[in-house]
Amino acid sequence: MDHRYIEQHSLADRYLDHALPPPERAAFEAHLVDCQECTDRVLLAEMFHNRNGKSAAKSVDPQPQPRPRVAIKPRLFWLLTAAALLLLLIPCGFFLWELHALRP
């Protein structure tokens, strides 16, 4: 890959936009390993993109916002608690009744 081809086809910009087809992207990345001039060109294009609000990297929220807590009304809380206790007491009561029936 030569510099004239890179300039004519705006490979640095297309590289940052993820618009290069995989074979061309691989060839360009291999070229970047050995060419400081093209690496500088990509860094310059990246700074230009960032300055103009077109970021090459996906922006990630540095601190995820905590989810708002869902407030359960006290009446609903006690109703759910009573239902859970009943669901536990019914099998326990049945087990005790069966255990009592087995006694001589």
C-alpha positions as CSV (number, residue, x, y, z in Angstrom):
1,M,0.0,0.0,0.0
2,D,1.5,3.4,-1.0
3,H,0.9,6.9,0.3
4,R,-0.7,8.2,-2.9
5,Y,-3.4,5.5,-2.7
6,I,-3.9,6.3,1.0
7,E,-4.4,10.0,0.3
8,Q,-6.5,9.5,-2.8
9,H,-8.9,7.2,-1.1
10,S,-8.9,9.0,2.3
11,L,-8.1,5.8,4.1
12,A,-7.3,7.4,7.4
13,D,-10.7,9.0,7.6
14,R,-12.5,5.8,6.4
15,Y,-10.4,3.8,8.8
16,L,-11.7,5.9,11.7
17,D,-15.3,5.7,10.4
18,H,-15.0,1.8,10.2
19,A,-15.8,2.2,6.5
20,L,-13.0,0.1,5.1
21,P,-13.7,-3.4,3.8
22,P,-11.9,-6.1,5.9
23,P,-9.1,-6.8,3.3
24,E,-8.3,-3.1,2.9
25,R,-8.5,-2.5,6.6
26,A,-6.1,-5.4,7.3
27,A,-3.7,-4.0,4.6
28,F,-3.9,-0.5,6.1
29,E,-3.3,-1.7,9.6
30,A,-0.3,-3.7,8.4
31,H,1.0,-0.6,6.7
32,L,0.5,1.5,9.9
33,V,2.8,-0.8,11.8
34,D,5.8,0.2,9.7
35,C,4.8,3.8,8.7
36,Q,5.1,6.6,11.2
37,E,3.8,9.1,8.7
38,C,0.5,7.3,8.2
39,T,0.2,6.6,12.0
40,D,0.5,10.4,12.5
41,R,-2.0,11.0,9.8
42,V,-4.5,8.7,11.5
43,L,-3.9,10.4,14.9
44,L,-4.4,13.8,13.3
45,A,-7.6,12.6,11.6
46,E,-8.8,11.3,15.0
47,M,-8.1,14.6,16.7
48,F,-10.0,16.4,13.9
49,H,-13.0,14.0,14.3
50,N,-13.0,14.4,18.1
51,R,-12.8,18.2,17.8
52,N,-15.7,18.3,15.4
53,G,-17.9,16.0,17.5
54,K,-17.3,13.0,15.3
55,S,-15.7,10.5,17.6
56,A,-14.1,7.4,16.2
57,A,-14.5,5.5,19.5
58,K,-17.9,4.7,20.8
59,S,-18.6,7.1,23.7
60,V,-19.2,5.3,26.9
61,D,-20.8,6.9,29.9
62,P,-18.0,7.1,32.5
63,Q,-20.3,6.4,35.4
64,P,-23.5,4.5,34.8
65,Q,-26.5,6.2,36.4
66,P,-28.0,4.2,39.3
67,R,-31.4,2.9,38.6
68,P,-34.2,4.6,40.5
69,R,-35.5,2.7,43.4
70,V,-39.1,1.5,43.2
71,A,-40.9,2.5,46.3
72,I,-43.4,-0.1,47.5
73,K,-46.3,1.2,49.4
74,P,-46.5,-0.1,53.0
75,R,-49.9,-1.7,52.5
76,L,-48.6,-3.6,49.4
77,F,-45.5,-4.6,51.4
78,W,-47.5,-6.2,54.2
79,L,-49.9,-7.8,51.7
80,L,-47.0,-9.5,49.9
81,T,-45.4,-10.5,53.2
82,A,-48.6,-12.1,54.3
83,A,-49.0,-13.9,51.0
84,A,-45.4,-15.3,51.2
85,L,-46.0,-16.5,54.8
86,L,-49.2,-18.2,53.8
87,L,-47.4,-19.9,50.9
88,L,-44.8,-21.2,53.4
89,L,-47.3,-22.1,56.2
90,I,-49.6,-24.2,54.1
91,P,-47.0,-26.9,53.1
92,C,-45.7,-26.8,56.7
93,G,-49.1,-27.3,58.1
94,F,-49.8,-30.1,55.7
95,F,-46.6,-31.8,56.6
96,L,-47.4,-31.6,60.4
97,W,-50.9,-32.9,59.8
98,E,-49.5,-35.9,57.9
99,L,-46.9,-36.4,60.6
100,H,-49.6,-36.4,63.2
101,A,-51.7,-38.8,61.2
102,L,-48.8,-41.3,61.2
103,R,-48.6,-41.5,65.0
104,P,-50.3,-44.5,66.6
